[in-house]
Each structure stands twice: as C-alpha cells, then as structure tokens.
Amino acid sequence: MSELVGPVEIVGTGLLGTSIGLACRRAGLEVLLSDSSPEHVRTASGLGAGRPRTDDDRPQLVVVAVPPDHLGTVIATALRETDAVVTDVGSVKSGPLSAVAGEPRAHRYVGSHPMAGSERSGPLAGSGSLFDGRPWAITPHTGSDPDAVELVEELVRLCGAVPVWLTPAEHDRAVARTSHVPHLLASLVAARLADGPENHLALSGQGVRDVTRVAAGDPRLYGQIVSANAEAVLALLGEVRTELDRVIDAVGSGDRTALQGMLEQGVAGTQAIPGKHGGPVRPMRSVWVSVPDHPGELARLLADAVASEVNIEDIRIDHDPGRPVGLVELVVEERRAEHLLTSLESRDWVTHR
Amino acid sequence: MSELVGPVEIVGTGLLGTSIGLACRRAGLEVLLSDSSPEHVRTASGLGAGRPRTDDDRPQLVVVAVPPDHLGTVIATALRETDAVVTDVGSVKSGPLSAVAGEPRAHRYVGSHPMAGSERSGPLAGSGSLFDGRPWAITPHTGSDPDAVELVEELVRLCGAVPVWLTPAEHDRAVARTSHVPHLLASLVAARLADGPENHLALSGQGVRDVTRVAAGDPRLYGQIVSANAEAVLALLGEVRTELDRVIDAVGSGDRTALQGMLEQGVAGTQAIPGKHGGPVRPMRSVWVSVPDHPGELARLLADAVASEVNIEDIRIDHDPGRPVGLVELVVEERRAEHLLTSLESRDWVTHR
C-alpha cells in the first residue's frame, strides 16, 4: 500500500499545473516546480504553488502538465530521469501512452485527466479549488503498477476531485463525445455569428451565448487536442453529419414528425448527463472480485469493468504481498451492481456475492 | 402621437403572456386576459396579471401570445373583432404577416418578438421582470401605421426590454442565426450523449452542459418554430454542413492549419455577440431624416435603415398631422452613424447632418 507523502514534481506551471501545486501545498506536501518558462515558475512559486525544482530533488510523483504536443516526450524523460510514479493531465490519453509503451519503465506511468478548466490560462488563473467535485479520469494501461494507480488516485482525491476509471482508449472515445465534438460544433455555430450582420446579432439571447461559450477557447490548444484524438472525433463527426442531413431533409420536406423525433433525442441526451456531484445521494453497493497478485491482472480487471459500461465510483485494493490472490472492491450504483457482476463473471472473474 | 393607456388584452396566458400582463399591471394599466384554457386564465389572474376579458371590453392594444401554429388565425381574428392595435410575440414573423397581409385592417398589425424565455412554461413561470434588459424585436411591415409602431414600442419599453428594429424577413433570418440553428446543433450534440455509455458520460463537464442546455426545450414547440422558419434555417444549415465537411476533411487529413483557422472563426463569432445591456455606455449619435407624412413612408425608412445593417438603438418620430413632412430621429452608435447616413442618402432619403 503506497501513500502519497511527496515531494510532488509538477512539470508545466500553467493553469492546471499551478492549481495542482496549490492543492498539494494546501495538503502539506512538498511541491517542486519546473517549466520551460522560468517566469511561469517564478509566478507559480510566488502564488504558493511550490518551489523551483533543483537537480538534487527526488520526487515521489511527477505530474506532467504541458501542452498536448509535448506530453509524450516529457513523460518519457520523467520516467528515465527519476524513479517516481509519473502521471499527466493531458486531454487525450492514447498518444502519450504509445510514446512510452516501449519503455521498460512504463509500469510507473498512469495517465489521468481532470475535467476542469477555465477560459483563462497561465499560472495566475490557478486555484487550489479548481478541481472540487469535478470528474478526474484515471486511465491505467495494461502494464501499470497497482501501487502507481493508487498513488495517482490519492492525488486526485487530495485535489478534491472525483475519480472516474477508464482505459486510455475508452477515455479518448468518452472525451470525443463529451468535450471535443461539442467544442467543434459550438465553434461551427459561433462561426456563423462572425458572418452575421450587426443588427441581426442584437437579437442574441442567453441560449446562443451558452451554446457558443466554449468556442472562445484557444484555437492552438484545441487544434492540438482534436488532432491528437482524430480517430474518435471523426467517428462521431460522421454520425453528426448523417443526423444533420436528416435534419435538413426533415426541415426541407416539412416532415414535422421526423424533426420532432430528432429534437426528442436531444432532450434525452440532456437528461443522460449525470447530475453534478453534490446532488442527492444515490444508493451504492460494493462488488468484490478476487485478483491474482501478479502484474497486469488489476489493469485487466479494470479494463473488463470499464467494458461493462458501468461507472465505477470507487476502487479499493486489498493486496497483501504475502498472498497469491488479492481482493478488489468496486463501488457502483446499486441499480447497476448486478449488471457489473454478470459482466465480470462472463469474463471468468471470481466474484463474491 | 399615441400613448399606451390601456386596456391591454393578452391572448394566451402562458409564460410570455402572463409575464407581459404582470409588467403592464405593474405600470398601472388595465389588463384583459383570454386563453383557450380557462384554467390558465384563472391562474394568471390569480397571480395578478389581469382579469378575464368580457365581451364589452374595448382593448387599445391586443398582444397575441399563442403557440406558433395558431398565430396567424388569432391575429386575424383580433384585427377583425376589435379596433385595437395588434401585436404578437411569436418567434417567427413572416408567417403571421402573410396570414394577415390581405386584410384591410393589417395597418393596425405590428409584429414583435421578445428574446426572453425559460426552460419552464405556463403562467406559473411568469415574471414581471422576465424582459428586463432583454432585446425585443419590433418588426413593422410596409403597411404598418406609425402610431401602431409607437404603441408597440411603448409596450416594449414598459416591459423593461430594449427595442431592436428589423423587417419581418430580416428578423427571421436573424433568429435562424442566433436561435434556431444554435438550438438544432445543440440538439445534435445532445443526441450523441443519449447514445453514449454511462461511464463515458461521467466525464461530462461544464462545457457540454452549456452547449446542450437549450436542447432540453419542448420538442413540439421548437418543431413548430423551426418549421415556420424553414427557408432561413435551411440556408444556414447548408453553410454548417459545408463547414462540417471541411472540419472532417481537416481532422481526417491532419491539416492542423485548416482546423485552427476554423476554430479561429469560432472565436471571432463569440466576440461578435454584443455585450449584455447594462455594460459600459457606448457613445451614441442621432441621425435625422425627413419623412413624407403618408402611409408606408416610415416603414420604408425603417426597412432601408435596417438594410444598412446598423443596429438602431432608438427611433423617435416627430410627425405633426398639419405638416406634409415629419422628422424621424434614429439613434445609433457614434462609430456607425456615418455609415447609416451614407447608406440612407444613397437610397434618396433627405438627411440632416
């Protein structure tokens, strides 16, 4: 059982890096800061997010918070130059993983992704409470050490966020749906406003402001993010295109029933978004699974649990190095527990009912 | 010079009708309520929005606030059965106008459209402050009486809203851009969530909630609205489709420059949305125009001013029945005044510099 005691090194002191530094300092951990911009390190340090890293420092955990294009390189360097567990907070998880997949040290890497941000960027926008109650994906790969996974989970909880376990590939499909495609469509709607006469835009109400808000985000950053997740984004954009053609047909031919049916699908989608954390308490149930205590088995269980499409609210690992089999507790909504059990049993896991 | 003294009759006591009744009562006007549902009238009346209309009542102004499909019929009936000025608050303006265009009484009709609403509906959702600081389009047709236009403007100001003058056809193109197409695209994004695995949706952040919020609106109502504005909506959906294909090409071929260029158009669009009313005061300038005092001339000036694409912040009409020519004052942003003057002069209006 590992415990997060620090030091935590943060590479990249922008909005996310600085916010994580502030949250770790609030919890009393030592935080080491580095950034290609010495000015950003000075600013973040001045805000109380940590101190500049020196060559003698030996971090327990390295958090890589650099722009998407540089993630792979910086993660590989951190694995090579330290003995620390390494995570990153990038918006796409398959790319960085493939950059380190060949490394013998890859077992110390566990990707992650906090669903928090701001239209502002840079260290001055940072806040120790940026992650309060927000989802934060943890995406172990098949070679991740269970101890490394636990350490990253501790970081997530220490920041006040809610862990969401996904495999790297499923994470990328999930954010294509919940973030990248909504961003691109918001941008297409906003672009039509750029073409509009000034007196037409005077009619803009709260609706169009909400729809287009995210489209104000940095085009360079979102260009990197979308490009890094091209496959999953393209699959969904293809669906959107098909549905857009159906809307055009329905409006053009005056088929009110078809149009209303599509609008009803939209209503169903808004209802599918889970309530914000802090809403009414839903009844939970624990599902217990025996896991052979050798490398790769925990990650395999996670991948199979994730494949069941049930949201795992918490994972507790009870592994005693003296025993050949550990017990893993998966906490899920009560109404979904039976489905998870059946799904895991069909994949030959030993469950405890 | 007409003055709004009441009674004001409101046909349709849903969210909008009840809210207008409350605002008029707050200003001390007598308000008469009617609705196909006697229960809605009782509820609105109980909230203080007015009293049930009787056969002996003689309204000065009738406000039609019924669902889009019934606007034309109800407006025509109000013109036929009263001597009042008639306006409506429907989301689309060409349809109702064409329904009354043949009527000899059409000079008493002036369309309008408040840009305010709520995810809730019905009289209980009504509020006398629903329109505070919101844009409210006034859309005179070429046969509208100047006195009727002024009476509707008085209603708009009494409700605390900000008048935006547009022709009916331009209004419809404007709301296709600022409301109907954003709604349809939000609905397409939301529909993809309805298809998504539960554990993927756990990553939903504030961004996707904002993008999809309007898609929760009543599919029957929005089906009516979009169908009533099919031509303008289709023109823009065609543009969106072309741009969506370009996004798919750019992501598919890894053309980062093209993708970034499209995202930059989106940023420009978010910046084109005017600041909310109540923001910093912008310097204004009045443009004075001579208008021959016979029917149709004021509407023709309005149409020409609107065609200049300058947003008209205020119109003041100084017409003395004893004189053959009146003076109309158009108030616009100082930086746009020269453009409006040149535009009107090129259409043979006599301006006073």
Interface residues (C-beta under 8 A of the other chain):
Chain A: M115 A116 G117 R134 P135 A137 V164 L166 E170 H171 R173 A174 V175 R177 T178 S179 V181 P182 H183 L184 L185 A186 S187 L188 V189 A190 A191 R192 L193 A194 D195 G196 P197 E198 N199 H200 L201 A202 L203 S204 G205 G207 V208 R209 D210 V211 T212 R213 V214 A215 A216 G217 P219 R220 Y222 G223 Q224 V226 S227 A230 V233 L234 L236 L237 G238 E239 V240 R241 E243 L244 D245 V247 I248 V251 G252 G254 R256 L259 Q260 M262 L263 E264 Q265 G266 V267 A268 G269 T270 Q271 A272 I273 P274 V306 E309 V310 N311 I312 R336
Chain B: M115 A116 G117 R134 P135 A137 V164 L166 E170 H171 R173 A174 V175 R177 T178 S179 V181 P182 H183 L184 L185 A186 S187 L188 V189 A190 A191 R192 L193 A194 D195 G196 P197 E198 N199 H200 L201 A202 L203 S204 G205 G207 V208 R209 D210 V211 T212 R213 V214 A215 A216 G217 P219 R220 Y222 G223 Q224 V226 S227 A230 V233 L234 L236 L237 G238 E239 V240 R241 E243 L244 D245 V247 I248 V251 G252 G254 R256 L259 Q260 M262 L263 E264 Q265 G266 V267 A268 G269 T270 Q271 A272 I273 P274 V306 E309 V310 N311 I312 R336
